[in-house]
Amino acid sequence: MTLPSSVLFCCNHNSVRSPMAEGLMKIHVGNKIYVQSAGVASDREIDGFSIAVCDEVGVQLIQHKARSFKEMEELGEDLNGYDLIVALSPMAEKIALETTMNNAVDVEFWKISDPSGIGETRDEKLNAYRNIRNELITRIKNRFPLEPK
């Protein structure tokens, strides 16, 4: 399988799933693939539980600034410039498909649950986020293998 040269992860707010995926992917591929993330909206700050569970595996998200598709375009990053967009929510998939329909950009949908509403206690919430982090790690390693299988 040929690896893409650029990947954009996207979800609803760019505060939980997509920044986690971006950070985990960067650790996995280093500088072999250009990786970014964005959201349908950027109306939230990076989620503290996302920061905590990624920190456990050596991924630093504390500096992440949430950004929307629109903000990306305003900064000169065209969605059509990516080889692959990985949507982590149905709304992000819809926007990605609509935006790139006339261009040669692959769009994949990974059904990844939003952990932000799961759990009552801090430990329950952390475990929900860890589950999503671990699912993302598995998906990334399977989709973007760096050694021949």
Backbone as numpy.savetxt, mean C-alpha at the origin, in Angstrom:
# Nx Ny Nz CAx CAy CAz Cx Cy Cz
8.51 -14.77 -13.91 7.67 -13.58 -13.91 8.55 -12.33 -13.91
8.26 -11.43 -14.81 8.99 -10.17 -14.88 8.46 -9.22 -13.81
9.39 -8.64 -13.07 8.99 -7.69 -12.03 8.72 -6.33 -12.65
7.69 -5.62 -12.15 7.45 -4.26 -12.64 8.58 -3.34 -12.16
8.78 -2.24 -12.85 9.80 -1.29 -12.40 9.23 -0.27 -11.41
7.89 -0.17 -11.37 7.25 0.77 -10.44 5.89 0.22 -9.99
5.62 0.40 -8.69 4.37 -0.10 -8.09 3.77 1.00 -7.21
2.47 1.19 -7.34 1.73 2.10 -6.48 0.71 1.28 -5.70
0.78 1.33 -4.37 -0.24 0.73 -3.51 -1.25 1.81 -3.16
-2.54 1.46 -3.19 -3.55 2.45 -2.87 -4.70 1.84 -2.08
-5.28 2.68 -1.23 -6.46 2.29 -0.46 -7.32 3.55 -0.27
-8.17 3.56 0.74 -9.11 4.67 0.88 -8.49 5.97 1.37
-7.64 5.89 2.43 -7.15 7.12 3.06 -5.63 7.25 3.09
-4.90 6.24 2.64 -3.44 6.24 2.69 -2.95 6.46 4.12
-3.64 5.82 5.07 -3.24 5.97 6.46 -3.02 4.62 7.17
-3.48 3.51 6.57 -3.33 2.20 7.22 -2.70 1.20 6.25
-3.49 0.66 5.33 -3.04 -0.45 4.49 -1.99 -0.06 3.47
-2.23 0.98 2.69 -1.28 1.30 1.61 0.08 1.78 2.13
0.15 2.59 3.21 1.49 2.92 3.70 2.22 1.70 4.29
1.45 0.80 4.92 2.07 -0.44 5.41 2.65 -1.22 4.24
1.86 -1.37 3.17 2.31 -2.11 1.99 3.53 -1.44 1.37
3.51 -0.12 1.27 4.65 0.62 0.70 5.92 0.35 1.51
5.83 0.51 2.81 7.00 0.32 3.67 7.53 -1.12 3.64
6.61 -2.08 3.70 7.00 -3.49 3.66 7.62 -3.85 2.31
7.06 -3.31 1.24 7.58 -3.57 -0.10 8.98 -2.99 -0.25
9.20 -1.78 0.25 10.52 -1.15 0.14 11.58 -1.98 0.87
11.24 -2.53 2.00 12.17 -3.39 2.73 12.45 -4.65 1.91
11.43 -5.19 1.28 11.55 -6.43 0.51 12.37 -6.25 -0.76
12.14 -5.18 -1.51 12.78 -5.03 -2.82 13.93 -4.04 -2.85
14.12 -3.28 -1.78 15.18 -2.28 -1.79 14.94 -1.27 -2.90
15.96 -1.02 -3.71 15.81 -0.04 -4.79 15.58 -0.71 -6.15
15.20 -1.98 -6.14 14.95 -2.70 -7.40 13.65 -2.27 -8.07
12.70 -1.78 -7.28 11.39 -1.34 -7.80 11.05 -0.01 -7.12
10.58 0.96 -7.91 10.11 2.22 -7.36 8.74 1.98 -6.74
8.56 2.35 -5.47 7.33 2.06 -4.74 6.80 3.32 -4.07
5.49 3.55 -4.22 4.81 4.65 -3.56 3.43 4.17 -3.10
2.74 5.03 -2.36 1.36 4.72 -1.97 0.53 6.00 -2.01
-0.78 5.79 -2.13 -1.71 6.92 -2.17 -3.09 6.42 -1.74
-3.99 7.36 -1.54 -5.35 7.02 -1.17 -6.36 7.75 -2.03
-7.58 7.29 -1.97 -8.66 7.99 -2.65 -8.76 9.40 -2.06
-8.61 9.48 -0.73 -8.58 10.76 -0.01 -7.36 10.75 0.89
-6.98 11.90 1.39 -5.85 11.98 2.33 -6.28 12.78 3.55
-7.44 12.43 4.05 -8.04 13.21 5.13 -7.68 12.71 6.52
-6.69 11.82 6.61 -6.26 11.29 7.90 -4.74 11.26 7.96
-4.22 11.27 9.18 -2.79 11.09 9.39 -2.49 9.60 9.39
-1.22 9.25 9.30 -0.81 7.85 9.39 -1.30 7.28 10.72
-1.85 6.10 10.68 -2.44 5.44 11.83 -1.36 4.95 12.81
-1.53 5.25 14.08 -0.55 4.88 15.10 -0.33 3.39 15.24
-1.39 2.60 15.06 -1.23 1.15 15.14 -0.44 0.62 13.94
-0.62 1.23 12.78 0.17 0.86 11.61 1.65 1.13 11.87
1.94 2.29 12.44 3.32 2.64 12.78 3.90 1.60 13.74
3.13 1.25 14.78 3.62 0.34 15.82 3.92 -1.06 15.28
3.00 -1.63 14.49 3.22 -3.01 14.04 4.28 -3.09 12.95
4.44 -2.04 12.17 5.51 -2.04 11.16 6.87 -1.84 11.83
6.90 -1.03 12.88 8.14 -0.84 13.63 8.66 -2.17 14.18
7.74 -3.07 14.53 8.13 -4.39 15.06 8.95 -5.19 14.06
8.79 -4.92 12.76 9.52 -5.67 11.73 10.54 -4.77 11.00
10.89 -3.66 11.62 11.94 -2.80 11.07 11.52 -1.85 9.98
10.22 -1.58 9.85 9.71 -0.65 8.84 9.27 0.63 9.54
9.89 1.73 9.17 9.59 3.02 9.79 8.53 3.78 8.99
7.37 4.00 9.60 6.30 4.75 8.93 6.04 6.11 9.57
6.76 6.44 10.61 6.48 7.66 11.37 6.53 8.93 10.50
7.36 8.94 9.45 7.50 10.12 8.59 6.49 10.15 7.44
5.68 9.08 7.31 4.75 8.99 6.18 3.72 10.11 6.22
3.54 10.75 5.08 2.51 11.78 4.92 1.44 11.23 3.97
0.23 11.12 4.47 -0.86 10.61 3.64 -1.08 11.54 2.45
-1.31 10.94 1.28 -1.60 11.74 0.09 -2.63 11.04 -0.77
-3.39 11.84 -1.46 -4.44 11.32 -2.32 -3.93 11.21 -3.75
-4.72 10.55 -4.60 -4.41 10.49 -6.02 -4.28 11.91 -6.59
-5.21 12.76 -6.20 -5.20 14.13 -6.71 -3.92 14.86 -6.29
-3.51 14.70 -5.04 -2.28 15.34 -4.57 -1.06 14.79 -5.31
-1.07 13.48 -5.61 0.03 12.90 -6.38 0.15 13.60 -7.74
-0.99 13.74 -8.40 -0.99 14.38 -9.72 -0.53 15.83 -9.63
-0.93 16.53 -8.56 -0.50 17.92 -8.37 1.01 18.01 -8.18
1.61 16.93 -7.62 3.06 16.89 -7.42 3.79 16.34 -8.64
3.04 16.08 -9.71 3.66 15.63 -10.95 3.79 14.12 -11.09
3.17 13.36 -10.20 3.21 11.89 -10.29 1.92 11.42 -10.95
2.04 10.98 -12.17 0.90 10.52 -12.94 0.65 9.04 -12.66
-0.58 8.67 -12.34 -0.90 7.26 -12.08 -0.57 6.40 -13.29
-0.66 6.97 -14.47 -0.37 6.23 -15.69 1.12 5.97 -15.88
1.95 6.54 -15.03 3.38 6.32 -15.11 3.85 5.07 -14.38
2.95 4.42 -13.66 3.30 3.20 -12.93 3.07 1.98 -13.80
3.90 0.96 -13.60 3.70 -0.32 -14.30 2.54 -1.09 -13.68
2.41 -0.97 -12.36 1.41 -1.75 -11.63 0.83 -0.91 -10.50
-0.49 -0.94 -10.40 -1.19 -0.35 -9.25 -1.85 -1.50 -8.51
-1.55 -1.59 -7.22 -2.17 -2.61 -6.37 -3.18 -1.91 -5.48
-4.45 -2.17 -5.73 -5.54 -1.57 -4.96 -5.86 -2.48 -3.78
-5.97 -1.88 -2.61 -6.23 -2.64 -1.39 -7.64 -2.40 -0.86
-8.43 -1.66 -1.61 -9.84 -1.44 -1.26 -10.63 -1.35 -2.57
-11.92 -1.72 -2.53 -12.73 -1.65 -3.75 -12.81 -0.24 -4.35
-12.90 0.79 -3.51 -12.98 2.16 -4.01 -11.67 2.55 -4.71
-10.54 2.18 -4.13 -9.25 2.48 -4.76 -9.12 1.76 -6.09
-9.61 0.52 -6.15 -9.56 -0.23 -7.41 -10.40 0.48 -8.47
-11.59 0.92 -8.10 -12.48 1.60 -9.05 -11.81 2.85 -9.62
-11.23 3.68 -8.76 -10.57 4.92 -9.20 -9.35 4.58 -10.08
-8.57 3.60 -9.67 -7.37 3.22 -10.44 -7.76 2.74 -11.83
-8.79 1.91 -11.91 -9.23 1.40 -13.22 -9.77 2.52 -14.10
-10.55 3.43 -13.51 -11.10 4.55 -14.28 -9.99 5.47 -14.78
-9.00 5.73 -13.93 -7.94 6.67 -14.27 -7.00 6.12 -15.34
-6.80 4.81 -15.32 -5.78 4.22 -16.20 -6.38 3.43 -17.37
-7.67 3.51 -17.60 -8.33 2.64 -18.59 -7.78 2.79 -20.00
-7.24 3.92 -20.34 -6.72 4.12 -21.69 -5.21 3.97 -21.79
-4.60 3.41 -20.76 -3.14 3.28 -20.74 -2.74 1.87 -20.34
-1.49 1.56 -20.58 -0.97 0.21 -20.31 -0.48 0.09 -18.87
-1.41 0.28 -17.92 -1.08 0.13 -16.51 -1.88 -1.06 -15.99
-1.18 -2.02 -15.39 -1.89 -3.15 -14.79 -2.44 -2.73 -13.44
-3.65 -3.14 -13.15 -4.27 -2.89 -11.85 -4.66 -4.23 -11.26
-4.20 -4.48 -10.03 -4.56 -5.69 -9.31 -5.33 -5.30 -8.06
-6.26 -6.14 -7.67 -6.99 -5.92 -6.43 -6.60 -7.01 -5.44
-6.08 -6.58 -4.29 -5.80 -7.50 -3.19 -6.84 -7.21 -2.12
-7.66 -8.19 -1.82 -8.68 -7.99 -0.79 -8.01 -8.05 0.59
-7.72 -6.88 1.11 -7.06 -6.74 2.41 -8.02 -5.97 3.32
-8.42 -6.58 4.42 -9.36 -5.94 5.34 -8.76 -4.70 5.99
-9.61 -3.76 6.31 -9.19 -2.57 7.06 -9.25 -2.93 8.54
-8.12 -2.96 9.24 -8.12 -3.38 10.64 -8.56 -2.29 11.61
-8.78 -1.08 11.14 -9.00 0.05 12.05 -10.25 -0.07 12.92
-11.22 -0.87 12.53 -12.43 -1.01 13.35 -12.48 -2.31 14.14
-11.37 -3.05 14.16 -11.36 -4.36 14.80 -10.73 -4.27 16.19
-11.37 -4.90 17.16 -10.82 -4.99 18.51 -11.28 -3.87 19.42
-11.37 -4.23 20.69 -11.77 -3.25 21.71 -10.56 -2.76 22.51
-9.70 -3.69 22.90 -8.53 -3.32 23.71 -7.35 -3.01 22.80
-6.33 -2.41 23.38 -5.12 -2.10 22.61 -4.50 -3.37 22.05
-4.43 -4.43 22.86 -3.84 -5.69 22.40 -4.64 -6.30 21.26
-5.97 -6.24 21.35 -6.80 -6.77 20.26 -6.58 -5.99 18.98
-6.48 -4.67 19.11 -6.25 -3.83 17.93 -4.87 -4.13 17.33
-3.85 -4.21 18.17 -2.50 -4.52 17.67 -2.49 -5.86 16.95
-3.18 -6.84 17.49 -3.22 -8.15 16.84 -3.91 -8.08 15.48
-4.97 -7.29 15.37 -5.66 -7.12 14.08 -4.71 -6.49 13.06
-3.98 -5.49 13.47 -3.02 -4.83 12.57 -1.87 -5.77 12.22
-1.40 -6.54 13.19 -0.33 -7.52 12.90 -0.79 -8.53 11.86
-2.03 -8.97 11.96 -2.56 -9.92 10.98 -2.53 -9.33 9.57
-2.93 -8.07 9.44 -2.90 -7.40 8.14 -1.47 -7.23 7.66
-0.58 -6.80 8.57 0.84 -6.67 8.21 1.39 -7.99 7.69
1.12 -9.08 8.40 1.64 -10.38 8.00 1.04 -10.85 6.67
-0.24 -10.54 6.46 -0.87 -10.89 5.18 -0.21 -10.11 4.04
0.08 -8.83 4.27 0.76 -8.02 3.26 2.16 -8.56 2.97
2.89 -8.94 4.00 4.24 -9.50 3.81 4.17 -10.74 2.93
3.23 -11.62 3.22 3.09 -12.86 2.43 2.73 -12.54 0.99
1.78 -11.64 0.79 1.35 -11.27 -0.57 2.50 -10.64 -1.36
3.23 -9.76 -0.71 4.35 -9.07 -1.37 5.43 -10.08 -1.77
5.79 -10.96 -0.86 6.85 -11.94 -1.17 6.42 -12.89 -2.28
5.14 -13.26 -2.30 4.64 -14.15 -3.36 4.52 -13.45 -4.70
4.07 -12.20 -4.70 3.83 -11.47 -5.95 5.13 -10.91 -6.55
6.09 -10.58 -5.67 7.33 -9.97 -6.12 8.54 -10.79 -5.66
8.65 -12.02 -6.17 9.78 -12.86 -5.74 11.09 -12.31 -6.31
12.09 -12.21 -5.45 13.35 -11.66 -5.89 14.33 -12.74 -6.33
14.10 -13.98 -5.92 14.93 -15.09 -6.39 14.09 -15.96 -7.30
14.72 -16.60 -8.28 13.95 -17.49 -9.16 13.37 -18.65 -8.36
12.13 -19.03 -8.72 11.48 -20.13 -8.02 11.89 -21.44 -8.63
